[in-house]
């Protein structure tokens, strides 16, 4: 993801270079993006010029997403659309670490973000960049938190947004209500995520909106990779042994790998050892886990999504070949979880650690527990679990705790 063109880095200027299709290698100019996906249907990926970055220069900027401006695609910092995203803590789950036999178990609590979700990272960077490129109307398919985040930032950027939800499984009520509160045009489409989002995309394109689903534009990935930047920054530029990621569309999973590669290429972290990546999905639909565990480079069709964690409701990930290729250079594991593990870890996190986490983060903790018990993650490891949302986004689950 780093282009071999040497140059000096500045904490106040981007190193962004060309966009390149991950499938056919077609190059798109950085500042002339008239389409958001390559003509071949593959995802466009942002590349950066090679340059050594001084960590002390980065740390002169406030902690958060925009600290890492050299490795973000914005040309004009005055166009940044921000609500104070990022700068989320690593919460030490010391009790749970002792019980699991880990040296350290840290939870990256993305629930502290605006709208209570990690999705604001991608929304801030993507809406900033799309606004800089002149986009005025966008369309976001979602099961909840993405619609909330992108609607908030679209409102701040004065960009019109259409938000489409599936009818099945029923989404948490906060999703459509919150998006509408920010002024989004909200619609519910029949069927699960596959059929519903296909219908929504057709309607959005007929309305002249740019469709910004997972990997359907280049810039959400650039925002979500800052989770990796922050984790390693917080650990004093050392990588943990494992990072557990609740995996739906897998933009964040790819972001962990892309972020680490860019930090290593910039001299901010040693290129080895790479952190292991634990992809977590629900037993109802787990195409990425199944591909990882069976060493495939494409995903097979999976069952209809379900369970208590909407962030895992993806059974047909877009750009699955790109996802799997992106993480192939890391030690990688896949684990599936069920609803009982989600509720148990939501309860345990609240009562033992004092943190009300979302069902996706709870599922990732359950997956770490399972992987350690099976010997797949060694006891004595340092593990970071990304909690992608606040438990307050799911009030309907609290009675079960």
N, C-alpha and C positions, 0 to 999 in steps of 0.2 A: 504494500500500500504506500510505500515511500519510493518516489521516482529518483533514480540515480543522477541527480543534478545538484552538485554541491552549492551551498549558499549559506549566508549568515542568517541566523534566526534572531528575531526580535520578539520580546514578550508582547509587543503591541501590533504585530503584523502577521498575517496568515502566510503559511508556506503552501497554500493550496495550489495544485497544478491541474492537470487534466482530469476529466472523468473518463473511465474506461469500462466497457461492458465486461462483466465477469464471465460471460459465456463465449462471445465471439471476438473479444479484444478490440472492438471498434472504439475509437477515441472520440470523445465529444469535448469541445472547448469549454473551459470552466465558466466563461461569462456569456455563452450563447446557447443556453439550454432551452430549446423550444419543445422538446419532448422529455419526459421524465423516466422513460424506460427505453432501452435500445430497440431498434427496428426488429431485431431477432427475438424479442421478448425477454431477454436477459436483463438483470439489474445493472444499472450504472453505479460505479463505485468511485468515490472521491480518492484521488492520490495526492501526495504532498512531495515537495522537493526535499531532497536529503539535506539535512543540516544538523549540526550539534546544538542542542538546547541546554542552556544552563539552568539547573533547577532553582538556583537562587533568583534568577530573573523571573521565572514563573511565580515564585512565591512572593514577589513584590505586588502581585495582583491579588485581590480578595479570593479566598477559597470558594470554589463553586465551579459551575460549568465553564464560565468564561475566563477562568484562570488560564486555560489551555488554548488560548486564541491562536497561537502559531499552528496548531493541529486541528483547527476548525475552519470551515470554508468561507466565513464572512470576509468580504473585502473591506467594507466600511463599518467600523465599530459603531458609528452613529446609528446604523440600521438595526442594531441588536434589539430584540424584543425579549424582555426579561421580567420575571416576577420574583427573582431571588432564588432560582432553582439550583439544586445541587448542594454541596457542603453538608451532606448528611453524615451522621456519626457512624462509627463502627462500635456497636454496643457489645461489650464483653459478656458472653453467656458463660460465666465461670462455673456456675453450678452444673449446667448441662455438659460442659466440657469435661468436668471431673467424672460425671456419671458415664459418659461415652468413652472415656479414656483418651481424649484428645489433649494435645498440649494447649490449644487455644481454639475456641469457637467464637467467631465474631459475626455479628449480624449487621450488615450494611442496611440501615433503616431508611429506605426510600419513602416510607410513609410520612416523613417530615417535610416533604416537598409541597409546593402549592398544588392544590387539588388532591393531595394525599397519595401521589403515585409517581413512580419513576418516569412515566410517560411524558412528563413535562420537559425532561431533558431533550428528547427528540423533538417535541413541539417547539421549544424555544429556538433550537438551532435551525430546524427545517423551516419554520415560519419566518424567521429572520432572513434566511437565504432566499426562500421563494419570494418574499416581499422585495428583496433586493433585486431579484430577476424580473420583477414586474407582474407576478401572479396575483390575481385579484379574487378568484373564486376557487375553493378547494373542496374536495369531498372525502370524508373520512369514514371508512367502515370500522365498526367497533362492537365489542360486547360490553363496553362500559367506560373503563378508566381512560382509554385513549381518546374517546369522544369528549370526555370532560376536559382533559388537558389541552387538546388541540382547540377546543371551543374557547377556552379562556384566553389562550394566546392569540387566536384569530381576532377575538374581540379587541384585545389590546393593540393589535396591528392594523385594525380596520380592514380586515380581510373577511369576505363572506365565506361561511362554511356550511356545508351540508353534512349531516351525520346520519348514517344508516345502521340500524340494529337488526339482528335476526329475531325471528319470533320464537325459535326453539334452539336450546332450552331457554326458558324465560330469563331475561337479564335482570340483575338487581335494579330496583326502581330508581336508585340514585343516578344511574347512567343517563337515561333520556331526560330526566328532570333537570339535572345539573347542566347538561349541554344546552337545553332550551333556555335555562336561566341566563346563559352567556349570549343568547341571541342566535344560536344555531338553528338551522332548518332541520328538524328531526323527523325521521321516518322509520317505520318498522316494516321489515320485509319478510315474507313467508318463508319458512324452512329454517334449516340450520345454517351455520356460517357459510358453507359453500354455495348453496343455492341463493341464500339471501344476499350475499355480497355480490354475486354475479348479477342479480337483478338490480341492486343498488348501483353498481358500476355502470350498467347500461343507461340507467336513468340519469346518473350524474354526468356522463359524457354527453348525453342528449341536451343537458342543461348548460353545457359549456364549462363544466367544472373540471379542474385537474384532480385526478384520482390519486390519493396519497396513502394507499394501503401499505402494509409491510413489504419493503423492498420494491415498491412501485415508484419510489422517488429516492434520490441518493442521500438525503440529508438527515432523516430520522436516525439512521445508523450513526452518523457523526455525533449526534447528541448523546445517544445511549452509550457509546463507547467511553464517555467521560466517567462512567461508573468505574471502569477499570483504571482510568487515570487517577481517580480519587483514592481508590483502595490502595494502590501502590504508593501514592503520595503520602497517605496516612500511615503506611507501614515503613516510612523513611526510605522509599525507593527500593523495597524488597518485595518480591512476589510471595504470596502465601502458597502453601502446598496445593490447596484445592479451592476453587470457587464454585459454589452450587447455584445454579440458575433455573428458576421456574420457567419452563419453555413452552411458549405458544407459537407465535409466528417466528420466534428465534432471532429477532433483530438484536436483542440484548446479548444473546449467546454469541453471535458473530461479533458483536461489539467488544466483548471481552478479548477475543483473539485479535481483532484488528487493533484495538487499543494497546495491547501488550506489544504487538509487532512494531507499532509506531513509537512507543516509548523506547524500545530496544534500539531501533534504528536511529533515534535521536540521542542516544547515549545516556538516557535517564535511568535505565535499569539494565542489569545484565541480561543478555539474550538467553542464557540458560542458568538454571533450569526454568522451563516454562511452567506456569501454574497448571495443574490439572483442572479440567472443566467437567463438572457433573451436571448433565442435562436431566431435568426432572419433568415428567409428564404424568398424566392420570391414566389409570388402566383403561378407561373408556376410549381414549384415543391417544396413541403414543407412537406416531410414525417416525419421529426423529430418534427416540430412544431405541426403537426396534432396528432402525438402520445402523445406529452406532454399535449396538450390541452384536449385530450380525455382519459388521464390517462391509456394509453396502455404501455405494456412492449416490444412490437415489432412494427416496422413500417409497414404500409400498402403500396402497390404499389402506386406510385405517377405519375403524368403526366410528359411528357418530359421536361427537364430543359430549361430555356430560360431567357431572360432579359438582362440588361446591366451589371450585376455583375457576371463575370465568376466564382468567388470564391463560388458562391451559386449554381452552376450547378451540383447538385447531387440529383438524384431521387431514388437511391437504395443504401443507405449507408451500407458499409460492417460493420459487427459486431454491428448491430443496438441494439441488446439486451444488449450488453456491454455498449454502449453509454448511453442508457436510465437508466440502473442500476447505472452507475457511477454518474449521476447527481441527483439521486432520493433523496438524503439526504439534498439537498439544496432547498430553495424556488425557484421554476422554473416556468418560463412563456415562451410561444412561441408567436411570432408575425410575420405576413407576411407583405411584402411590395411590392410596384409596382415601375415601372421605373420612374413615375413622382415624387415620393418621393425621389428616388435616386438623380435625377437631381436637385431637389429643394434644397436638403441638400448639394450636392456638391457645388452648387452656393452660398448658404447661408454661408457655412463654409469658402469659399474663400473670399467672399465680406464682411462678418461681423467679421470673426475671423482671417482672413489672412492665412488660412491653406488649401492647395489644397489636399483634401483627395480622396481616391479611392472610387469606387461605392459601395463596400461592407461596408466600414465604414459609408458612407452616408446613406446606407440602415439601418444600425443599429441606427443611429441618428433619422431617420424617425420612426423606430419602438419604440424608447423611447418616442418620441413625442406622438405617438398613445397610448402607454400604460399609459402615464401620463394623457392624455385627458380622457381615459376610467376609470381612477381611479384604474388601476391595479398596477401602481407604485405610491406611495403616494407623493404628493407635499411635498417639504421640504426634500426629500431624497438626498443622495449623490450617484451619478451614474457615473460609468466609462464606456465609450464606447471604444472598441478596433477598431481603424482604421487599418485594416490589410495590407494596401498598400498605396503607394504614388499615387496621381492623375496623376503624370507624366508617369505612366505606361499605361495610357489610353488617349493618345493625341487625339484619334478620338472622345472622348466625350467632349473635351474642347470647341469646336465650339458651342455646345448646351447650354453652360453656359452663 
